[in-house]
Amino acid sequence: MTIRAGRLRRTLLAAGVALAVALPVSGAARPEIPAPAPASLGRVTAPKLTAAYEANRANAAEAARMAERYGARGRAAELRAMASPGRRFLAFDGRGAGRTAEVFGDLAGADRVAVLVPGSDTSLDAYDRFRAGALALRAKLGPGTAVVAWLGYDTPGTLSPAALTTGRADEAAPALRSFVRRLHDVNARARVSLLCHSYGSVVCASAASGPGGRDLDVTDIALYGSPGTGVDRAADLDTRARIWAGRGADDWIADVPHHSVGLFGTTVGFGADPVSRGFGARVFAAGNGGHSDYLTPGSVALDSLARIVRGEDPEAGHA
């Protein structure tokens, strides 16, 4: 058996295991925790930011009350924290797994804005790690910058069929393009970067390709901890942005076969490894961390990502 064939076989086996594990779990899912519809904000510009933040905090407070009455105490506690004075959400939806866009820094006055796009298993019920990474990046970037933690799509479960295909990413892509346009409504002069972790890198690639890809007005797209993007080369992305890729030495994603194959009428897998020489991304140093360590304070990866956002060249990695 050739190496390529062996990897392809492992891809199929991984798909089968994920299907076997995930399908029984999904069938036992709890009913949705009730929450109000999102606040009606209209087009948000810089003068309207404060009102938008207040409306979204009020919505989170009402969602917390509804969750408490439902008996979802963990969700209610998270929502109460989100409704606290000082929290700033450009978008908020407490329904289902939740969708948010939390702002750190002065969005209207920033010269550089970083948008974090998360991977699998990110939701309102598992939000703290995502938020901690945004805070660490904002602290590293310093004055004149803002960070947005964009949980703007229903992320797949790590052990689920959805995590093996581009389906969720393709659904999320228009929302991400729309959100970037909203950022430019608030601050037309800011240079925006997308920092895309794990399955989030599939979302960013989908947003930067196909119809509408050229309309994604960002300067840089950084892919880290990526299983692949759904394209085989960075040049296949229809974007003017610089494409970066990095992977920590202890990241298990390196062992995921970087191939794609047709299976049951869909495509399983995401193609070429973004840190490979053939993909053609600018590879940045990501240190020795694991899959969840890229935004850890003091890490090599955090330093590299901050340099990308600031428009500097990070230390080169090894393809």
C-alpha positions as CSV (number, residue, x, y, z in Angstrom):
1,M,0.0,0.0,0.0
2,T,1.4,3.4,-0.9
3,I,1.8,6.2,1.6
4,R,-0.9,8.2,-0.1
5,A,-3.3,5.3,-0.2
6,G,-2.6,4.6,3.5
7,R,-3.5,8.1,4.4
8,L,-6.6,8.0,2.3
9,R,-7.7,4.8,4.1
10,R,-7.1,6.5,7.5
11,T,-9.3,9.4,6.3
12,L,-12.1,7.1,5.6
13,L,-11.6,5.3,8.9
14,A,-11.7,8.6,10.7
15,A,-14.9,9.5,9.0
16,G,-16.5,6.2,10.0
17,V,-15.4,6.6,13.6
18,A,-16.7,10.1,13.8
19,L,-20.0,9.1,12.2
20,A,-20.4,6.2,14.6
21,V,-19.6,8.3,17.7
22,A,-21.5,11.5,16.7
23,L,-24.8,10.3,15.4
24,P,-26.0,8.6,18.6
25,V,-25.0,11.7,20.6
26,S,-26.8,14.1,18.2
27,G,-29.9,12.1,18.5
28,A,-30.0,12.6,22.3
29,A,-29.5,16.4,22.1
30,R,-31.5,18.5,24.6
31,P,-34.2,20.9,23.4
32,E,-32.9,24.4,22.7
33,I,-32.7,26.8,25.7
34,P,-35.1,29.6,25.1
35,A,-33.8,33.1,24.3
36,P,-35.2,36.3,22.7
37,A,-34.6,37.2,19.1
38,P,-31.6,39.5,18.6
39,A,-31.9,43.2,19.1
40,S,-32.9,45.1,16.0
41,L,-29.9,47.4,15.4
42,G,-30.0,48.4,11.7
43,R,-26.7,49.7,10.2
44,V,-24.3,50.3,13.0
45,T,-21.8,53.2,12.5
46,A,-19.3,54.7,14.9
47,P,-21.8,57.1,16.5
48,K,-24.2,54.2,17.1
49,L,-21.7,51.9,18.7
50,T,-22.6,52.7,22.3
51,A,-26.3,52.2,21.6
52,A,-25.6,48.9,19.9
53,Y,-23.5,47.7,22.9
54,E,-26.3,48.6,25.3
55,A,-29.0,46.9,23.2
56,N,-27.0,43.7,23.1
57,R,-26.2,43.7,26.8
58,A,-30.0,44.1,27.4
59,N,-30.7,41.2,25.1
60,A,-28.1,39.1,27.0
61,A,-29.7,40.0,30.3
62,E,-33.2,38.9,29.0
63,A,-31.7,35.7,27.6
64,A,-30.1,35.0,31.1
65,R,-33.5,35.4,32.8
66,M,-35.2,33.0,30.3
67,A,-32.4,30.5,30.7
68,E,-32.7,30.7,34.5
69,R,-36.5,30.0,34.3
70,Y,-35.8,27.1,32.0
71,G,-33.4,25.6,34.5
72,A,-30.2,26.0,32.5
73,R,-28.2,27.6,35.3
74,G,-24.8,27.3,33.6
75,R,-26.0,29.1,30.5
76,A,-27.8,31.7,32.6
77,A,-24.5,32.4,34.5
78,E,-22.6,32.9,31.3
79,L,-25.3,35.2,29.9
80,R,-25.4,37.3,33.1
81,A,-21.6,37.8,32.7
82,M,-22.1,38.9,29.1
83,A,-24.7,41.4,30.2
84,S,-22.3,43.0,32.7
85,P,-21.4,46.7,32.2
86,G,-18.3,47.1,30.1
87,R,-19.0,44.1,27.9
88,R,-19.3,45.2,24.3
89,F,-21.0,43.1,21.6
90,L,-21.4,44.2,18.1
91,A,-23.7,41.3,17.6
92,F,-25.5,38.9,20.0
93,D,-27.9,36.0,19.7
94,G,-28.5,33.8,22.7
95,R,-30.6,31.3,20.8
96,G,-29.4,27.7,20.2
97,A,-25.6,27.4,20.6
98,G,-25.3,31.1,20.5
99,R,-23.8,33.7,18.1
100,T,-21.8,36.7,19.3
101,A,-19.2,39.3,18.2
102,E,-17.5,40.7,21.3
103,V,-15.2,43.7,20.9
104,F,-12.0,44.4,22.8
105,G,-10.5,47.8,22.4
106,D,-11.7,51.0,20.6
107,L,-13.3,49.6,17.4
108,A,-14.1,53.0,16.0
109,G,-10.6,54.5,16.6
110,A,-8.4,51.5,15.9
111,D,-5.9,51.4,13.0
112,R,-5.8,47.6,13.1
113,V,-8.6,45.2,13.8
114,A,-8.2,41.4,14.3
115,V,-11.2,39.1,13.9
116,L,-10.8,35.8,15.6
117,V,-12.7,33.0,13.9
118,P,-13.0,29.9,16.1
119,G,-13.1,26.2,15.4
120,S,-15.1,23.2,16.6
121,D,-17.0,23.1,19.9
122,T,-17.1,26.8,20.4
123,S,-20.5,28.0,21.8
124,L,-22.0,30.2,24.6
125,D,-21.5,27.2,26.9
126,A,-17.8,26.9,26.0
127,Y,-17.0,30.6,25.5
128,D,-14.5,31.4,28.2
129,R,-11.4,29.9,26.4
130,F,-12.3,31.8,23.2
131,R,-12.7,35.0,25.1
132,A,-9.4,34.5,27.0
133,G,-7.6,34.2,23.7
134,A,-9.1,37.4,22.4
135,L,-8.0,39.2,25.6
136,A,-4.5,37.8,25.3
137,L,-4.2,39.0,21.8
138,R,-5.6,42.5,22.6
139,A,-3.0,42.8,25.4
140,K,-0.2,41.8,23.1
141,L,-1.3,44.2,20.3
142,G,-1.4,47.3,22.5
143,P,-2.8,50.8,21.6
144,G,-4.4,51.6,18.3
145,T,-5.8,48.1,17.9
146,A,-9.0,46.2,18.5
147,V,-9.9,42.5,18.6
148,V,-13.3,41.0,17.8
149,A,-14.1,37.5,18.9
150,W,-16.5,36.4,16.2
151,L,-18.7,33.5,17.1
152,G,-20.9,34.1,14.1
153,Y,-21.7,30.5,13.0
154,D,-22.8,27.2,14.4
155,T,-19.5,25.5,14.9
156,P,-19.4,21.7,14.4
157,G,-18.6,19.2,17.2
158,T,-15.1,17.8,16.9
159,L,-16.5,14.3,16.8
160,S,-19.3,14.9,14.3
161,P,-19.8,14.4,10.5
162,A,-20.0,18.2,10.1
163,A,-16.4,18.6,11.2
164,L,-15.2,16.5,8.3
165,T,-16.8,18.5,5.4
166,T,-16.9,22.2,4.3
167,G,-20.7,22.3,4.8
168,R,-20.8,24.5,8.0
169,A,-18.0,26.6,6.6
170,D,-19.8,27.3,3.3
171,E,-22.9,28.3,5.3
172,A,-20.8,30.6,7.5
173,A,-18.9,32.3,4.7
174,P,-21.6,34.9,3.7
175,A,-22.0,35.8,7.3
176,L,-18.3,36.4,7.8
177,R,-18.1,38.5,4.6
178,S,-21.1,40.5,5.8
179,F,-19.6,41.0,9.3
180,V,-16.3,42.4,7.8
181,R,-18.4,44.9,5.8
182,R,-20.1,45.9,9.1
183,L,-16.7,46.5,10.6
184,H,-15.8,48.9,7.7
185,D,-19.1,50.7,8.3
186,V,-17.9,51.4,11.8
187,N,-14.3,52.2,10.9
188,A,-13.6,52.6,7.2
189,R,-9.8,53.2,7.6
190,A,-9.0,50.2,9.8
191,R,-6.9,47.4,8.3
192,V,-8.7,44.1,9.2
193,S,-7.0,40.7,9.6
194,L,-8.7,37.4,10.0
195,L,-7.1,34.9,12.5
196,C,-8.7,31.5,11.8
197,H,-8.2,28.6,14.2
198,S,-8.8,24.9,13.3
199,Y,-12.2,24.5,11.5
200,G,-12.3,28.3,11.5
201,S,-9.6,28.2,8.8
202,V,-12.1,26.3,6.6
203,V,-14.6,29.1,7.2
204,C,-12.1,31.8,6.3
205,A,-11.1,30.0,3.2
206,S,-14.7,29.6,2.1
207,A,-15.3,33.3,2.7
208,A,-12.2,34.2,0.6
209,S,-13.1,32.0,-2.4
210,G,-15.9,31.6,-4.9
211,P,-18.6,34.3,-5.5
212,G,-18.0,37.2,-3.1
213,G,-14.4,36.2,-2.2
214,R,-13.0,39.4,-3.8
215,D,-15.4,41.4,-1.6
216,L,-13.8,40.2,1.6
217,D,-11.9,43.4,2.4
218,V,-9.1,42.1,4.7
219,T,-5.3,42.6,4.5
220,D,-4.3,39.3,6.0
221,I,-5.7,35.8,6.7
222,A,-3.8,33.7,9.2
223,L,-4.6,30.0,9.4
224,Y,-3.4,28.1,12.4
225,G,-4.1,24.6,13.8
226,S,-5.7,24.0,10.4
227,P,-7.0,20.7,9.1
228,G,-6.9,22.1,5.6
229,T,-9.0,24.7,3.8
230,G,-10.9,22.9,1.1
231,V,-8.5,24.2,-1.6
232,D,-5.1,22.9,-2.6
233,R,-3.2,26.1,-2.9
234,A,-3.3,29.6,-1.4
235,A,-3.5,30.9,-4.9
236,D,-6.9,29.2,-5.3
237,L,-8.4,31.7,-2.8
238,D,-9.9,34.6,-4.6
239,T,-8.5,37.3,-2.3
240,R,-5.9,40.1,-2.3
241,A,-5.1,39.3,1.3
242,R,-1.8,37.9,2.4
243,I,-2.2,34.2,3.4
244,W,-0.3,32.9,6.4
245,A,-0.2,29.5,8.0
246,G,1.3,28.2,11.2
247,R,1.2,25.0,13.4
248,G,2.6,24.3,16.8
249,A,5.0,21.4,17.1
250,D,2.7,19.5,19.6
251,D,-0.6,20.1,17.7
252,W,-2.4,16.8,17.0
253,I,-3.9,18.3,13.8
254,A,-0.6,17.4,12.1
255,D,-1.6,13.8,12.2
256,V,-4.9,14.4,10.3
257,P,-4.5,13.1,6.7
258,H,-4.5,16.2,4.4
259,H,-6.5,14.7,1.6
260,S,-10.1,14.8,0.5
261,V,-12.3,12.0,-0.9
262,G,-15.9,11.6,-2.1
263,L,-18.0,9.7,0.3
264,F,-21.8,9.1,0.3
265,G,-22.3,12.0,-2.1
266,T,-20.2,14.6,-0.2
267,T,-16.5,15.4,0.1
268,V,-14.7,14.3,3.3
269,G,-11.5,16.1,4.2
270,F,-10.0,19.4,3.4
271,G,-7.1,18.8,1.0
272,A,-3.6,20.2,1.2
273,D,-1.8,21.0,4.5
274,P,-1.7,24.8,4.7
275,V,1.9,24.8,6.2
276,S,3.2,22.6,3.4
277,R,5.5,24.2,0.8
278,G,3.1,23.3,-2.0
279,F,0.2,25.2,-0.5
280,G,2.1,28.4,-0.9
281,A,1.1,30.3,2.3
282,R,3.6,32.4,4.2
283,V,4.5,30.1,7.1
284,F,5.0,31.7,10.5
285,A,6.7,30.4,13.6
286,A,4.2,28.9,16.0
287,G,6.4,27.4,18.7
288,N,6.0,24.1,20.5
289,G,2.4,24.5,21.7
290,G,-0.6,22.2,21.1
291,H,-3.9,22.7,19.4
292,S,-5.4,25.0,21.9
293,D,-2.3,27.0,22.8
294,Y,-1.9,29.5,19.9
295,L,-3.2,32.5,21.9
296,T,-1.5,31.6,25.2
297,P,0.2,34.6,26.7
298,G,4.0,34.6,26.2
299,S,3.8,32.0,23.4
300,V,5.7,32.2,20.1
301,A,2.4,31.8,18.2
302,L,0.7,34.7,19.9
303,D,3.7,36.9,19.1
304,S,3.6,35.9,15.4
305,L,-0.1,36.5,15.1
306,A,0.2,39.9,16.7
307,R,3.0,40.8,14.3
308,I,0.7,39.8,11.4
309,V,-2.1,42.0,12.6
310,R,0.3,44.9,13.0
311,G,1.5,44.5,9.5
312,E,4.9,43.3,10.5
313,D,6.6,40.1,9.3
314,P,6.7,37.4,12.0
315,E,9.6,35.0,12.4
316,A,9.4,32.4,9.6
317,G,8.4,28.9,10.4
318,H,9.4,25.7,8.5
319,A,7.3,24.3,5.7
